[in-house]
Every structure is written in C-alpha cells, then in structure tokens.
Amino acid sequence: MDSRIREILPIPVRTNPVPTSMGIQGQNAAFTPVEALRPPENAPNVVLVLIDDMGFGASSAFGGPCEMPTAERLSGGGLRYSRFHVTALCSPTRQALMTGRNHHSVGMGVTTEMTTSAPGYTGFRPPSAATIAQTLSGNGYSTAAFGKWHQTPPREVCASGPFDRWPTGEGFDKFYGFMGAEMNHWYPQLFDGTTPVEPARRPEEGYHLSEDLVDNAIDWVQTQKTLTPDKPFFTYIAFGATHGPFHVGKDWKAKYRGRFDQGWNVQREETLARQKELGIVPESADLSPWAEVVPEWEELDETERAVACGFMETYAAFAEHTDAQVGRFVDALDDIGELDNTLFIYILGDNGASGEGGIEGTTREHLVGHGFADSTEVMAAEMESLGDASTYAIYPVGWALAMNTPYQWTKQVASHYGGTRDGMIMHWGNGIRGGGDIRHQWHHVIDIAPTIFEAAGVPHPVMVNGVTQQPIEGTSMVYTFNDQAAPDRRRTQYFEMCGNRSIYHEGWTAVTRHGTPWLMVPEGLPSFEDDVWELYDTTIDWTQAHNVAHLYPEKLRELQQLFLIEASKYKVFPLDDRVTERENPQVAGRIDVFAGRQSVTYRAGMGRFTEETAPNVKNRSHRITAHVDIPESGAEGVIIAQGGRFGGWSLYVLNGYLNYAYNCYGRHLYTIRSREQLQPGSQKLLFEFDYDGDGIGLGGEVRLGVDGRNIGHGRVERTTAYYFSFDETLNIGIDRGTPVTDDYEPLDNSFTGTIHTVRIDLDSDVPDGHMDATDRQRLLLAHQ
C-alpha cells in the first residue's frame, strides 16, 4: 500500500464491482472479500510502559537503590537513554506522550484537575492532534490501554460522558484501569471500557492493583495473538505505582529493612558513584546542589530518621513490586514468541520523584495537599502499617531529592532536571543491535510518538476523521538505535509547569524556579517578572551543578528571549502559579457541572460520582433528605457517602441509630449519632449542616432529624477546604473504596433497608475558594 494513502485516516475501504444482475448466477463481475486493514509489512508490536512519579536516580538500571531487574534485563538487551525528558507533571506528560506534541499545544498545561479556560490549559485534546492509538489503529493495529489514564476532563468522567476523550474514544480498542491522578492499590475504583467495575478479589485474598493490570494485559495480548496472529498490537500499560499512595505487601517491604539507614545525603553520593560506573553520567559530573529549604540527614532526630527510613523502604518495595509485574508481562511476550518482534519502551517516570509528601513525609496525602504538615510522632506509630490500606503515604522531600540524583529539585519543578529528566529504555530484538549500550542524545517525551511511527513504517497522518492535523512537534529517535555517535537532532525544548520554567538550546539551559512543589497552597510568591534566572552549560556541566549566569549575562538574555518565543508559539501564556486552589472549578474558571444548581436528587444504586461530578458541599451550608423504608427487623448500612478513609463524609445507620461522620484529611474524625433508634416503616431522614460563615475549611453545626423531629445534633470543628479525594467517589446506598469511618467495614456496608431518593440541597452562598493571607492564617489555626 502506498504510504501516502495512510496519511488520511481512516484509510478508504476498497470498493467492489456494482451488481449487474438481480440474481447471483447472472453477476458478470466477481466480488472479492473485503480485506482486513493491514499495517505495513514487518511492522512490530509496540509496548509502552510508564511508571508514575519515579526519579532518574531511583531504579537500579540507572544507578539507584530500588532493585528493578526487569529494567536491567530490557536495558541489557536494548538501550538506556541518559538524557530523556518529560514535562514535570502527570497529565501533561501523558498528553504529550500520546500525541507527539508539547503539552500546552494540546491543552494540557497542568493536570486535568487544575485546568482552566486559558487555551493551553483547557484539558481538551484537540481533534487536530490524533493519538498514537488512533494512528496505529487506523493502520491495522490492535490497541489496548491498562492502568492510569488521567487525560479526560474530570467532569466527563461520569455516566453522561461524552466518551470521545476516554481511552476507547482516543483510539484504544480496550481499556481497563482508572481515570484520575492516583488510585488506592488495595481498593481501586476501576473501569472496563466506560463501565465501572469492581475487582474480583479483595486485599485479604491477595489482590493488588498493579498485578490486576498486568493480568488483564497478558490476557488481552494472548487472546489477540491467538485470534489474529498476523496482526500487530499496541499495548500501553501505565501503572498507578510509584505515585502515592505507597501500597505494597509486607513481604516486599521486609527485603529493604535497614537499607536506607545511612540517609538521603549519603544515598545521593552512592547513587552518583554507581551512575558513573554504569556510564549513565560522565566521570566529570558533580552532584547538584541540595535544596537549602530541606533538612540534611544529620539535622534529623532519631524519630525523624526512623520514620524517613520506613517511608523509603516502602517506596523501594513498591518500585520493585511494580517492576516485577512488568517482568511477568515481558515473560508472557517471550512465551508466545513476540518479544523480539516488539518495540518495548519502558519510561521510568512521567516526572521526577515527588516532593509532595512535604518535609516530614505523610501517611495522609491530602493533609499535605491542603498545606498542613503531618505529625512525625503520629507517623512513627504507623510505620508497621505503612503500605497497607490504613495509610496513604508519600515519602519526605529528602528522599525525593535523593531519588532524582544527580539532579536538583523534584516533580512540578520544570526548571531543573530533577523534575524533568527520567530514565528510559528501548528494547527491540529485531530492530536494535548492540544491546546494553547507552544513548546520550538529548530527547523529550514528545519524541516517542514519531519514533513509534517510524519503527512501524506509518506516516504522520495529515488528516484524521476529516480533521486536518497540526504538525507533530517531536523528533523520531530511530536514528539513535544503531548509531551511538549520531549527533543530536533535538536542539531546542521549552519547559513550564505552575510558573516554573526553563529553556534548553544546543547544550545550554536557562531556568527559573518560581514555586516550591510541596507548598501546595502557596502564599507570597514573587511576580513572574521578579523570578531569578540561572544559566547552565550542560555540555560541560551535565548535572546543572554550576550556575554561570553571572559569567554569561548575554547568553542568559538570549535564552530568556528564546523562551518567550517558544512559550508564545506553544500556548504557554498566561502563566498560572496556583496549585491546590485550581482544584476548585469556580476558582479555576472551568465549567462546573453543578453551576447554578442548588439541588440534586439521587436514587438507590447510583454512584461512582467523582469530585467534579458531585455537588460541592464544601465551605457552605447544605442539607440532605433521604426517603427510606426501614424493615421490621431494622436497617443497617450507608445511605450516602463521599470520599473515604483519608477525607470525606458519610450518612449511615449503625445499630439502628442514624449517624453522620466527617473525616477531615484522615486526621480528624467527627461523628454525630442520633439519640434514638429509627423505627420500622417509611421514614424521611434529614441531615443539616450549618456552616460557620465566610472563609474555607471552617466548622459547622450538624442536626439529624426524622419526619420533622430533631433526633441528634453535634459539631464538626474543621472541614475540607478544596477536595476530599482524587480516587474516591460519591455513592448512594454504599461507601465504595475505603470507608469514611471504621464504624463499618470496607465494601460490606450496603444499606439493608430500601432507599427511594436522596436529595442534596446546597446553600447558594459559597466562598469563591481564593485564599488570601488572612484566610490562610485562620485555616492554619483551625487545623492545629
């Protein structure tokens, strides 16, 4: 087939002769079967595996302390890329990966939960930027995605859709995974296609999300190759690991006991030494400067060190467990004889290691996400439980810095390589010679799509589904496969995330860090015009260790001007440094599903409503009215709940009494119980919350009622300011995922009576969510 025909997708189907007779016996021109769409001859299978929140210096394949034998195996038979870059945050990297365009060019300047109405930040992939899956599917590939998606606008993650920005609407025949930023690995809330599903097993029965994803991926590949052995496949496996929460079994943790007692400063030195031995960095490379706002290991007391070690042991176990699942998938490919015929791309991080656990680390991620430090003393008592369903952990910033060795800073910081440089491995037995080599050419995540297209022998489409395509902005890496000395073909690349920004050009980098990533509710940030720029010559300073801005002011000005040009070209402006605040649709300026609606009525069985597809009860007075039938034997269970163990609320019946529980960040739990038991028969249950007034995250008075009578009251002293959870949902008649309160069991908490309707009424007066210095101080005092 002429490659030019493949430039317009879908490829036109060959037409048969017209009928020349009423009966088949008189048909003059013979009909021929319509041929199945075929890819180019010898097109390989493509597997793309993406690990979440892993730094450059974490994996053993890149000199780190986390044992990842599968990464070592694939790199031993393939190539390691030492200068591969991502965007510094989840959704932007994934959108850039799938389209071959810069993240702002395709509307994903930040995560989907932080999108605005500005052109580079809408969260909507334009139809003029077809995905890898759409292109390969249009050229005869079978396609499937497993795991984390995080590219669909949050308000569209619901039964009403639309579904054209779900994986199955973006070119994948099959999807099994989750749609948001992160997921509980013990109690995940998953989708098969666009249908909500629950895992077939529970943690006590051996369930873990990473294992489930690979089980499904193996089953799909084996089935696809059994049915259509001559048809290549594209499989995308995006793990929730190693993003928080760190969830892994105790046996995996035990292996790392005591491995990190030397601390993060020594770990950086050890990792850099191994990286030099491996040839990942040159012998001349210096360790980049330590972030001064982060304590060094010797500054910690004994308890702080013990807690920090527990976090790192859990993270390393989580990383190795994930790599073991990749190994099972590699073995499955080998078993069916497809490994050498597969271009296997293993990306060890969609951004640098995460510093979002704060200085101390946290077992309650959303607490730190709202600007509050976790208690080291409390966490010390939780170390044995770390990794199980009772914790939602992220390690301290010090370990994030160590996992990004030898580079500076962390996830979110698009200015420095600690946020943007990650390990990447290419393996292709039939296409790459000289396995075990390292490639030092400078590349970016937008280069993956054109690499896949060239390897598959398909052109970049110029039109897809009738829409003219915007140019691919990436550069194929195939030229590096069998030529270690090939000169770089990528000369320039901008970076920007939450106001942190930089520009790379022919070996030079000009960078400016605007914010601090673990301060998710920042205050007092400088104006963008006042940001201080640094300059690095990475042709001789591989690690950005030596700022030479004072030596080459003209070069710095040249690169600053180049950043302005590139940022204007790719829709970066206006810069926006808000982080947690943008979780609120009203603050961010994006469409709110419930805007203008003060009431919504649910019915029994409804559920899996995400934060943006549920009414916003935060920071306002509201009322819940439930019409239920109580059987003669009484009723138990959840009537309505939102969120889970680490933030949320629940209205439920326990031992015949009506209860309301409010869980604030997993730190504070308030429970109000009725004075009397509910009687059999039809009941109108009432819950009222009278919010304290102006401001966010304040308390309120609670009243419980039945058929117009007051049967209980109490007080919630603190409430959630911005969001309850990224992974939990609102459900009627059950609390899915983790439970809001330990008054009932996870999953086994369905209401045993009959629910007719549950109505939520919202007060029309709600704060806009913006936090000034006065609001911030009041909130901090309230949550101490």
Buried (B, 14 or more C-beta within 10 A) or exposed (E): EEEEEBBBBBBEEEEEEEEEEEEEEEBEEEEEEEEEBBBBEEBBBBBBBBBBBBBBBBBBBBBBBBBBBBBBBBBBBBBBBBBBBBBBBBBBBBBBBBBBBBBBBBBBBBBBBBBBEBBBBBBBBBBBBBBBBBBBBBBBBBBBBBBBBBBBBBBBBBEEEEBEBBBBBBBBBBBBBBBBBBBBBBBBBBBEBBEBEBBEEBBEEEBBBBBBBBBBBBEBBBEBBEEEEEBBBBBBBBBBBBBBBBBBBEEBBEEBEEBBBEBBBEBBEBBBEBBBEBBBBEEEBBBBBBBEEBBEBEEBEEEBBBBBBBBBBBBBBBBBBBBBBBBBBBEBBEEEEBBBBBBBBBBBBBBBBBBBBBBBBBBBBBBBBBBBEBBBEEBBEBBEBBBBBBBBBBBBBBBBBBBBBBBBBBBBBBBBBBBBBBBBBBBBBEBBEEBEBBBBBBBBBBBBBBBBBBBBBBBBBEEBEEBEBBEBBBBBBBBBBEEEEEEBBBEEBBBBBBBBBBBBBEBBBBBBBBBBBBBBBBEEBEEBEEBEBBBBBBEEBBBBBBBBBEEBEEBBEBBBEBBBEBBEEBBBBEBBBBBBBBBBBBBBBBEBBBEEEEEBEBEBEBBBBBBBBBBBBBBBBBBBBBBBEBEEEBBBBBBBBBBBBBBBBBBBBBEBBBBBBBBBBBBBBBBBBBEEEBEBEEBBBBBBBBBBEEBBBBBBBBBBBBEEEEBBBBEBBBBBBBBBBBBBBBBBBBBBBBBBBEBBEBBEBBBBBBBEBBBBBBBEEBBEBEBEEEBBEBBEEBBE
